[in-house]
Amino acid sequence: MRIDCLQYANWSEKIFRQMRAGGVDAVHVTIAYHETFRETVANFEQWNRWFEQYPDLIMKGQWASDIDVARKTGRTAIFFGFQNPSPMEDDIGLVEILHTLGARFMQLTYNNQSLLATGCYEAEDSGVTRMGRQVIKEMNRVGLVVDMSHSADRSTIEAADISQRPIAITHANPHVWSPALRNKKDDVIRAVTANGGMFGFSLYPHHLKGKSDCSVTDFCEMIARTADTFGVQNLGIGTDLCQDQPDSIVEWMRVGRWTKEIDYGEGSASNAGFPPMPHWFQDNRDFGNIESGLKAVGMSEAEVAAIMGSNWYRFFKDNFGAGAVA
Amino acid sequence: MRIDCLQYANWSEKIFRQMRAGGVDAVHVTIAYHETFRETVANFEQWNRWFEQYPDLIMKGQWASDIDVARKTGRTAIFFGFQNPSPMEDDIGLVEILHTLGARFMQLTYNNQSLLATGCYEAEDSGVTRMGRQVIKEMNRVGLVVDMSHSADRSTIEAADISQRPIAITHANPHVWSPALRNKKDDVIRAVTANGGMFGFSLYPHHLKGKSDCSVTDFCEMIARTADTFGVQNLGIGTDLCQDQPDSIVEWMRVGRWTKEIDYGEGSASNAGFPPMPHWFQDNRDFGNIESGLKAVGMSEAEVAAIMGSNWYRFFKDNFGAGAVA
């Protein structure tokens, strides 16, 4: 089973066919960075159109059992998430509405301070806000997973503790391996995984040691060492694949409508666009390279299967439905 | 089984308890008259709050099978509908979004011309529009039932013919019995029922012969005669109960935001508010009066059961899911 817990590609029939060629059973796709509720609904609408248009390649994913259906019918199940809480605006009632429409992951922040918590680019991290506590409780109730990939350390640790259900960092790497601002320090990874949460390894070059030149062996060695430290059961893949996107999209991701000035995020003025992906992970057909890389660094069949998909499957199964909340 | 296919009450625990006392298994409730998409979503949110608050009395209804669950657990299943296409605005993609959120009936017009068809108060009825044809097709595809209760005759007959699935007039009475503008002429009722569509009898006094003074015998006699003419299998109840509403609400229903002038609709300057309900149908506890009334005018047990609920049950079962569209 292969599950990728983060992609934001410029979707097309080509990419859906590559998912099939790569044996990808499920993908968590981002449908909002800075979108309002209404704009996010338009993105759900666009996906409904694709489901209608490519019924042999993709299907809407709402529950882990949809992955079983997808596998039986040779399709990829598409699960939805937001990189920012902007789709819920300032209205806690929208948490359940968005879950009903199919949202399964929501980041509490995207780099900046939000109504809910602090993003990883802020100078000060004041932790989870008053509204943030209420929203985490509501997300727990309906089965919308808290994702802290772009959040600051204190906010992430607090969210892992406040949440009555496991949370996730869908796409990042350990800071100890590659000290990017977006990569996560050990105490952050521990706070998330110790509570049953998931950590997804990213292929986005700015998160890799050596960036685009990172080798598959280096990447897989890092995964094996992370499994030694935190346990293999809470680790998976979240490639952050942004295939076929024009550079205007990385600018939208970085500046949205919150500033009139350019902000280069993990890039720089001289390297403002999407960085080239490593040669061994260009698109959805390349998951086999990660799988064989993990075996090559000495992980067992069962460990490799856990990382490649069955951990996310278990996590989806436990965390997308309504939950009893204390 | 008792199903009421139209209510728009000022919802409260009191009314939910009356539904239980009256043995009402399912109610189609109106959640939009003139609301935009976002305002309609706020109304879905309000119902989510009520489902959370009164889990022993009510539950969200999406499929006929939810009525079975409601009956087994002693609750009333609440199904959602709109009296106007305003929630979908000018965006056909919202048809599926609204269905996903739980909408199961949508009127193509509310008294006035809409983007889709002509309402019953317009001087000219130009029939189903270009967009209306597209929207009917999309409603057929996803399982959102076309309701023509407040539409003009030609538009209704055209909609019944264009639609690949049965349509409904959820709440009205035969014009031949009481010649109100909102009541339906025989050719309209025939167009709807001949294609397997449903006709729901209204208790709204402006639709009754003798208005608030109409007797239960007169009402039930009318039902029996309608069954003689059109067949009992396509008839049900849609009371149009607007319990506990202030008169400001009937004004909202009539004028929305489409005019600055007052429009009295079926009322008049001297009788502008909600008319008093007949003494034998004051609230949800009074469905037994209709049931015994139907028996008293000579309908069989099976015919009475069909009218009181099992016809709507069959219709819900056949028409709320995705459909194959030519």
Interface residues (C-beta under 8 A of the other chain):
Chain A: F37 R38 V41 A42 F44 E45 Q46 N48 R49 D91 G93 L94 E96 I97 T100 L101 G102
Chain B: F37 R38 V41 A42 F44 E45 Q46 N48 R49 D91 G93 L94 E96 I97 T100 L101 G102
